[in-house]
Amino acid sequence: MEDKLGIYVAFFTYMAVMLAIGVYFYKKSKSGMSSYFLGGREMGPWVTALSAQASDMSAWLFMSLPAAAYLFGYQACWIALGLIIGTYLNWKIVARRIRNFTFCFGDAITIPEYLQKRFRTQSPAIRMICSVIVLVFFLLYVASGFSAESKLFQELFGIDYRLALFISALTILMYTFLGGFLAVTWTDAFQSVLQFFTIVIVPFILFAKIPADGIAHVFSGEFMSGTFFSSQTSNFTGEIVSGLGWGLGYFGMPHILVRFMAVRNADDIKRSRIIAMLWVGIALCAAVAIGLFGRAYLDSQGFTYASQAEAERIYLRFASELFFPWVGGILLSGILAAIMSTVSAQLLVVGSAMVNDIYLSVFKNTSESKSVFFSRISIFIVTAVGIALAWFPESTVMGFVSYAWAGFGATFSPVILLSILWKRLTLGGALSGMIFGGLSVILWESFDLHAITGYSSIVPCFLISLIIIVVVSLYGKKPSSDITECFDKAVKM
C-alpha cells in the first residue's frame, strides 16, 4: 500500500483540479448556448491547438497505438503517419474556412446547424440526420473512453471493472455537466501538456531498460511480423492504405471542428497549426516507440501479451513498474487526462446535437436557460448508454475508436470538405452522401469486409460517400445566388 501512496496522491490531486475547473466555469457558462457550446468564440491560439489535440488523441494514444506497435511492429507507423498528414491537412485546409463559414452562414454553433444554414433550408431534415450520426458514432467513442478509464482504475486500484466503469463515468460527467465548453476546453489545454510529457518520457526509460541484444532486435528488419517497408502478409498495399486512411477521419470529427469554430480570430490558426503539429508528431512517434521498445523489454522478461485487449494495458504496466510512485502517479494521470479530455468533448458535442439540433428544431421557443438544462440532461443519458456499451471487460479501445473514426470519416468528412471547397454542392448531395456513407460503414464492419478485401472501412466508404455527393449534386439544381454569394464572402475572409 505504501508503494502506491504516491500514485494515489498524484492521481486524486489531478482529479480534484479537473473538477475545480468545472466548478469555476459553471457560472461563466450560464449566459447562453453560444457560451456553453463555443465559449463565445473567444479561444486563443494556444488553447485552441492544445485542446484540439488533447480531445483528438484520447486513451487511444496511450493504449491502442502502443498495443498495435507491440503486436504488429513497424506497420503501426502507417497509422501514425496517416494521422500526422490528416492533422496537418485539417489545420491547413479546414480550420480557417470552417471557422469563417460557420460564422458567415448564420453564426452556427454546431456542425448540423451549420449544414442547415449552409444550404439555406428551413427543413430540419439535415440537422436531424446529422444529429443521429453524431449520436450513433459518438456513443461508440464515449464507450471507448469509459472502457479505457475503467481498465486504468482496475489496474491502479485493483477494483472490479464495472465498479471502475461507474467511477470513471461519474468523474467525467461531473465537470462536463458543470462547465460546458469553457471548462472542457481549458481542462483539455492543461491535460494536453500533461499528456505530451507523460507519453514522451516513457520510451526513453524503456530504451534504457532493454538489454543490448533486445535493442538490436528492435531495429532489425525481422522485428515481429513485418516492418514499415515490407510485410509477411499477402496484402501489404491494403495495410498501407488502411493505415494512411486514418487521416481522412479528421475532416469530419465534430469535437475537433468545434475547436476551429471557437477560434477568436481566424488569423490565429496558423500559430495553432504549428503548435498542434509539433504536439501530434512527437506524441505519435513516442506512442509507437512505447510499443516497439515495450515488446523488446517484455520479451527479455519472458512475458508476452497475446491479444489487443491485453496489450492495451502495456503503458499502465510500465508507468506502475518502472517509475517511482509519485512519478508513476503523474504518468497515469496523463492517460486519465487523455481519456477525460476526449470523452468530455464528445459528450458536449452529443449534448449540443440532441438539444440544439433536435429538441430546438421541434420546440423553437424554448428559453436558452432551459436549452442548456436539457443539454445537460442529454449528456447524462448519453453517459448511461456509454456505460452500457462498455459493460464487458473484453471490449477494446481500438475496436470502438476505429469504428467511430470510420463512421465520421465516411459521413461528415466528404460533406465538410466539399461544403467549404465546392460551391456546386447541393443539399441533396450532402444528405445522400452522409446516409450512404454511414450505411456503408455499418455494412462493411458488420460483414467484416476488412478480412475479405484487406482494406479497413474508412477509405472505401469515404470514397463511396464522396462519389455519391458529387454525382447527386451535379444532377441537382444549382445553389441559389444567396448561397454562392455567402460562399464567396466566407472564402475571402
N, C-alpha and C positions, 0 to 999 in steps of 0.2 A: 504493500500500500504506500509506504514511504517513497518508493522509487517512482511512483506515479503522481505524487503530490504536486510536483512542479507542473506536470502536464495538466492536471485538473485545474490548478490555479490559473494558468495561462489561458486555458480553454474557457472557463467561466468568466474570466475578466473580459475576454473578447466578446462573448455573447452579451454581457451586460452593456458594453459600449454600443453595440449594434442596436439594442433595444432602446438605449438612452437617446440615440439619434432619431429613432422613430417617434419617441415621445416629444422630442424637441420640435420636430417638424409637423406635429399634429395640428397646432394652431395655424401654422403657415399654409396648410392645405385646405383650409375652410373657405377660402374666397371663391371657390367655384371649380367647375370641371376642367377648365384650361390649366389652372394651377395644380389641381390634383393629378392630372394625367400628363401635362407637359411642363410643369414648373414655370408657366408663364413665358416660355421660350426665352429663358434668361441664362442658359448654361454656357459657361466659358469653354475655351479650347481644351484645357487640361481635364476638367471634369467630364466633358463630352467624350474625349478619347479614352480615358481610363474607365469610365463607367460602361462605355460601349464594349470594350474588350473584356471587362470583368463579366458582364451579363452574357457575353458571347460564349466564352470558353467553358464555364461551369465545371462540374466534377469530371466531365469528360477529359479535360486536360490532365488531371491528376490520376485518373483511374483507367479510362478506356484506351487512350493513346499509348501510355506506357505498357498496358496489357497487350495491345496489338503488336508493339515493338518486341515485347518479351516473347510472344508466340510466333511471330512471322518475320522477325528480323528487320533488315533494312527496307523491306517492302512497305513498311509503315511510313517511310519517308514520303511516299507519293501522296498520302493523305495530308501530311503536314505541308507539303509543297502546294497542294491544291488549296488548302486553307489560307496560306500566305498570299497566293495570287488572288484568291477571291476577296480577301480583306482589302488588298490594295485597290482592286478594281471597284469595290463597293465604295471606298472613300473617294476614289478619283472620279468615278462616273456618276454614282447615285447620290452621294451625300449632299452636295450643294444643290443639285436640282430638286431632290425630293423636299428639301427644306423650303426652297423658293416656290415650288409647285403647290405644296400643301398650303402655303401662305396665300398665294395668288388665287387659288381656287377655293375661296371662301373661308380661309383660315381654319382648315380642317385639323382636328386634333387626334384622329385615328386613321389608320390606313383604309378601313371600309368607308368611312365618311369622306376621305379624300377621293376615292374612286367614284363615289356617287356624284360628288361635286365636279370631278374632272369631266364627266360626261353630261353634266347639266341635266340630270334626270330627277324627276320628283318621285319616281318609283323606288321603294326601299329594297327592291329585289337584290341588287348587287351588294348592299350593306348586309342583308340577311345572309346571303351565300358566303360572303367573306367572313362573317362572324361565326358561321357554322364551321368553316375551315379552320379558323383560329381556335375554336373550342376543341375540335376533334384532335388536331395535331399538337396543340399545346398541352392537352391533357396527358399525352404520352411524354412530353418533355418535362412537365411538372412531376410526373410519376418517376422519371429517371432521377430527378434531384432528390426526391424523398427516399428512393431506394439507396442512392449513394450516401446520403447523410445517415440513414439507418445503419448501413454497414460500418460507417465511421464510428457511430456511437456504440455499436455492438463490439467492434474491435477494441475500443478505448475503455469502455466501462464493463464489458462482459455481460450486458443485459440482453434480454430476448429481442430478436429482430423486430417483432411487431410493436413492442413497447417503445423501442428506439424510434420506430416509424412515427408513432404519435407524438413523441417529444420533439422530433425534428420538424414535423409539420407545424406544430404549435409555435415553435420558435420563429420560423419564417413567417407564419401568418400574422403574428403579433405586430412586428414593425412594419410590414407591408400594409396591414389593416389600418394602422395608425397614421403613417406619414405620407402615403401616396408617392407621387413621382419624386418630390424633393428628397424624401427620406431614402428611397431606393437608389436614386442617382448619387447622392453624397456617400451613402454607405458603399455603393459599388466602387466609387473612386478610391475610397480608403482601402477597400478589400482588394482592388486590383494591384495596389502597391504591395500588399501582403502576399498575394498570390505570386507575383513576379519573383520576389526574393526567395520565397519558400520553394518554388519549383526549380529555381536556378541552383540553389545551394546543394540539393540532394545528389545530383550526378557527380559533383566534384568529390564529395565524401565517398560515394560508391566507387569511383575510379581509384581512389587511394586504397580502398579495401580489397580490390581484386588482385589475386596472385598474378605474377608476371606471365605465366602461361595463359591465364584467362584473358589478359589484356590482348595478347597476340591473337587469341581466338576471336575476340570481338571485332578486330579489324581485318580478319581474314575473309576471303571470298566465299568460304564454306560455312559461314556463321548461320546456323539454323537452316531454315527451309529455302533461303534464297538471299539475294542482295538487291540493292537499289537498281542494278543494271541487268540482272538476269534472274531467272526463276526456274524451279524444278517443276512447276505446274504447267499445264498444257495451254493455258490462256493468259499469257503474260500481258498481252495488249489489253485484255479486259481488266486486269489488275491496275494497270496504269490509268486507264480511262475512269474506272470506278474511284480510284484514289483522288485523281485530279478533279473529278466531278463534284467532290465535296464543296469546292469553291463556288459552285452555282447556287448553293443554298443561301448564301449571304444576301443576295439581292431581294430575297423575299422574307427575311426574318423580321417580323413586326417589332420585336423588342430591341432590335438594333436600329431599324429605320426610325423608330420613335426618338432615338437619341439625336439623329440627324435633324429631325423636325424641331427639336427643342433648342437648337443652337441659337445663341444670342445674335450672332452676326455671321452671315454666310462666309465672310472673309476670314473667319477664324478656322474654317475647315481645313485649310492647308496645314496649319500648325498641328491641328488634331491628327491629321493623317500621318505626319512624321512621327508623332508620339505613339500612335497606335501601331504603326509598322515596326518600330523598334521593339515594342512590347510583345507583339504577337510572334515576330520572327525568333526572338531569343527564347521565349517561353515554349514554343512548339519544339524547337531543337532540344531544349532541356528535357521535355517530356519524353521524346524519343530516346534520348540518351539514358534516361532512368530505366526504360525497358531493356535496352541493349546491355548496359552495364549491370543491371539487376539480374539478367539471365546468367551472365558470366559469374557474378558473385554467388548466386544461389546454387549454380552448378558446382562451384568449389566447396559449398557446404553440404552437397549431396541432397539438395531439396529441389523439387520441381512442381510448378503449377501445371495442372493438366487441362484446364478449361478457361474460357474467357471470364466466367463468373469468379473463379478462384484467382486468376491473375489480376483482376481489378483491385485486389487488396495489396498489391505489391508496394505502392507508395506508403500505405498505412503501416505496413510492416517495417519498412526502413526508417520511417520517422520515429517509430516507437523504440526500435532496437539499436540504431546506430548513433543516437544523439543523447546528450544529457537530457534529463526530464524536462527542464524548463525550455530548452531548445526544441525538443520534440513536441511540446505543447504548442509552441508557436508554429511549427511546421504543420501540425494537424489543424491548427486554426486556419492555415492557408487553404486547405481543402474545404473546410467549413465555409470560408469566405467565398470560394468559387461556387459552392452549391447555393448559398443564400443569395448571392448577387444575381444569379441567373433565374432561380425559381421565383424570387420576389418580382423581378422584371416581367417574367412571364405571367404571373398571377395578375399583375397590374394591367397588362395588355388584355388578358381574358376578361377582367372585370370591366374595362372600358368598352370592349366589344359587346358584351352582354347588355350593358346599360345604355351606352351612347348609341350603339348601332342596332340594337333590338328593342329594348324597352322604350327608349325615347322615340323610336320610329312609330310606335303604337300610341304611347301616351305623350303627346307632344307638349303639353302644357305643364309638365312636372317641373317643380322648382329645382334649382341647382343643388340646394342642400339635400333634398330628397334623392336626387340623382346620385350624389356622392354616397349617401347612405345605402342605396340599393346596390351600388357598385361594390361596396364592402361586403354586403350580404352575398353577392355573386362570387366574390373571391373566397369566401368561407365555403360555399357549395363546391367550387372547383377543387379546393383543398381536400374536401371529403372524398370526392371522386378520385383524385390523385392518390390518396391513401389506399383506396380500394384496388386501383390498378397495380400499385407497388406492393401488394399484400404478401406476395410469395418471395421468400429469400433468394430463390434461384434466379430471379429476374436479373438481367444485366443492364448496366447503364448504356453500353454500346448499342444494344438492341433497341431500347426506347429512343435514343437520340438519333440513330441512323434512320429510323422510320419517320420520325418527326421532321428531320432535316430534309429528307427526300420529299415529304409532303409539302412543305413550304417552298422547296426549290422547284417543284413542278406546278404549283398553283399560283403563288404570288410572284415568284422571281420573273417569269416572262412578262407578266402584266405590268409590274412595276417598271421594268426596263423599257418596255415599249411606251408606257404612259408618259415617260419623260424624254424619250428619244424619237418617237414616231408620231407625227401629227395626224396620220391617217387612221390611227387606232379607233375602233368603234366599241360601243357598249356591248353589242352582240358578240364581237370577237373576244372581248375580255371575259364575259360570262362563259362562253363556250370553252375557252382555254382553261379557265380555273376549274370548271366542272370536270372536263375530260382529263385534265392533268391530275386532279385529286383521285378520280376513279382509277386511272391507270396505275398510280402508286399502290392503291389498295389491292388491285388485282395482281400486280407484279409481286407484292410481298405475300399475298395470300396463297398464290400458286408457286411461290419460291422460284420465280423465273431467273433469279440470280444463279441458282445452281445449274439451270438448263442452258442459259445463254453465256454465263461468265461475266455478265455486267450487272452491277447493282442498279436499283430502280431510278436513281436521281437523274442520270444522263439521258436515257431513252425517254423517260416520262417528261423531262424538261423539253426535249425536242418535240414530242407529241403535242404538248401544250402550245409551244411556240408556233408550230406549223398551223395548228387549228386557228389560233388567234389571227395570224396573218391572212390566211385564206378567207375566213369569215369576214374580216374587216374589209378586205379588198372587194368582196362581193356585196358588201352592205352599203348603205347610204353614207356619203361623205359627212364628216363632222360639220357642225354649223360654224358660221363665221365667228360667233361669240367664243366658241371653244378654241378655234385656231388663233384668234387674237390674244386670248389669255395665255395660250401655249407660248406664243412668240414673246409675250411680255415676261413670262417666267424664265424663258431661256436667256433673255438679255439681262436679267437681274444679277 
